[in-house]
């Protein structure tokens, strides 16, 4: 599972790139959560969504089911410290189990 983070900075080019990445990963069979602080442009950019892509509002902490296996911080956006801490804890747990 991929978590792709995108903060919209200017003219929606950033969310467009992130959407295309998420849709491409999903088309290759991956589950993708696209975390975005302003998803309004997706209404006209991708009105029907894409199978395998779940658009979620920007989080302050990791969801109950934990962070994805791969976390992508697009364009240098700042992921919430709570999410980062959960991802680090998950990786430490996986390392102990290996």
C-alpha positions, 0 to 999 in steps of 0.5 A: 500500500502506498501513501502519497502526500500532496499539499496544493501550493499554487495552480494545482499542478502539484495535485495533478502530478500526484493524482497521475502518480496515484492512478498509475500505481493503482493501475499497476495493482497497488492500493493507494491513499492520496492525502491532499490538503485541497482536493477541490481540483480533483472534481474537474481533473479526475471526476470519476476517480480511479479504481484503487485510489482513495483520496483522503483529507490531510491527516494529523496522525496515522489512520487506525490501520497504520501508515502504508508500506511506502510513504511518498512526500511529494514536492517536499511537503511536511507530513505531520509528525504523528504520521511520521512517528507511526511510520517509524514505529511500524518499520522498527516493529517489522525489523524486529520481526525479520 
